Amino acid sequence: MLYFCELPPGVKPKRDEPSRVLLRLYGSSHESENVLEAHFSECVVFTMLSEMQSGPRLYGIFPGGRLEQHIPVRPFMLPAMLAC
């Protein structure tokens, strides 16, 4: 699951803390070994991309999830004639 978290209006972040983040939760701890290995591999790759500044900043990893930078974007829309 992915959650967008934002400080309430009027609350300012302390020092260099972000005001918006994404909270990514992986779900049940009773998953198969293959799924847990895939989550671990994803976290390693995400960490490396973050350290190289080639992806969102990583704010923290914890058992069952991570906290990462929110990058505001707008949805990509295909022109009607190209949509399938």
Buried (B, 14 or more C-beta within 10 A) or exposed (E): EEEEEEEEEEEEEEEEEBEEBBBBEBEEEEEEEEEEEEBEEEBEEBBEEBEEEEBBBBBEBEEEBBBBBBEEEEEEEEEEEEEE
